[in-house]
Amino acid sequence: MHRIVVLENRIQEYAWGSKTFIPELIGKSSPARKPKAEMWMGSHPRAPSMVLHDGNRMSLAEFIHTDPPGILGRGTAEKFHNELPFLFKVIAAARPLSIQAHPGKEQAKTGFLRENMHKIPLDAPERIYRDDNHKPELICALEPFWALKGFRKIEDILEMTANLGISAKRSWIDILRSRPNERGLKDFFMALMDMEKDRKQYLLKEIAERIGGLSVISPAYEWILRLHREHPGDIGALSPLFLNIVHLQPGEAMHIPSRELHSYLEGSGLELMANSDNVIRSGLTNKHIDINELVNILDFRPHLPDILRPERGDSLEDYYPATAEEFRLSVITLKDTDSSYKSSRLRSAEMMICTEGEALLIDIGKEEVLELRRGISLFIPAAVERYLIRGKATIYKASVPF
């Protein structure tokens, strides 16, 4: 029978990361010398978690491959070809990430095959499709979290530009005013992205000056100024004009489907996604940008973003309502030391991280006890019959819908 294992996770040091949040979460010295942007919990080959199994240190992927049906659950192993279908991350953004989207499944398969046929190395900077999978995501805030997500309603875009005194006779605005539909929004977006460098810089300077002259500044206008300061000359700084601004409070979440343009602007949280690394960028970055490919995969339907809150389940566990076949996020809240949570017998593989407090996790079948405290993460094979958690803690759990 398989045992519950403690995860040793890799931390990615990207320039936009925080020097404090992840070190403080896992009990390391803070502030760190370099920004700590993401802590990966999973089996992704780029940065797999490590575990101890039968006295041997191995990657989580190697551990899973010792017995995929027993560790993942037979149904999950069959459906996802003996691979863990999700990647769980702690993300800490002190600066905005690039504006990006992820392809759908068919788009990813086609793009991956095409770039393989062109013999583009997987680690090449110009490579877009690093695997053949889609990448729906769920972000759950642990601190106040700012993001951009999906296209605004067209009437809102026109109103925001009008409030800045920008003439509707400008070609890029006139496109949207004359065709207030998805096609017009696509052409409007392309017109902004394809502007000559000098025109982009003039437009950014003009809009920044007009925002500076307003008596009351909305969050969207404030973010335009900040993005313009951090990425001078990058037309992506205007994204708050046409993308929805989202402000999540701790415990709130949002689902980001494939093909939706988005960016994380500031804050810390948990990110749960399909196990993929396909990213197509449009701005706020020095990395490769392919606007034509981005436009080919984007969903240009305007919408208002939904804020997700956990819905009451059984036995102290609440579930976030999000539709993805690869993952499900829930939170176990033990409010005092007398609280206890008992797992279901019918489970897939599960991964959990404690974000607050302390608890003991007991493998009921083996009577083994593991400590759960802030920053500790565990992987629980499906073959573990049942487990019990006692203590006062907040624990987030990733699993495959059963």
Buried (B, 14 or more C-beta within 10 A) or exposed (E): EBBBBBBBBBBBEBEBBBBBBBBBBBEEEBEBEEBBBBBBBBBBEBBBBBBEBEEEEBBBBBBBBEBBBBBBBEEBBEBBEBBBBBBBBBBBBBBBBBBBBBBBBEBBBBBBEEBEEEEBEBEEEEBBBBBBBBBBBBBBBBBBBBBBBBBBBBEBBBEBBEEBEBEEEEEBBBBBBEBBEBEBBBBBBBBBBEBEEEEBBEBBEEBBEBBEEEEEEBEBBEBBBBBBEEBEEBBBBBBBBBBBBBBBEBBBBBBBBBBBBBBBBBBBBBBBBBBBBBBBBBBBBEEEBEBEBBBEBBBBEBEEBEEBEBEEEEEBBBBBEBEBEBBBBBBBBBEEEEBBBBBEEEBBBBBBBBBBBBBBBBBEEBEEEBEBBBBBBBBBBBBBEEBBBBBBBBBBBBBBEE
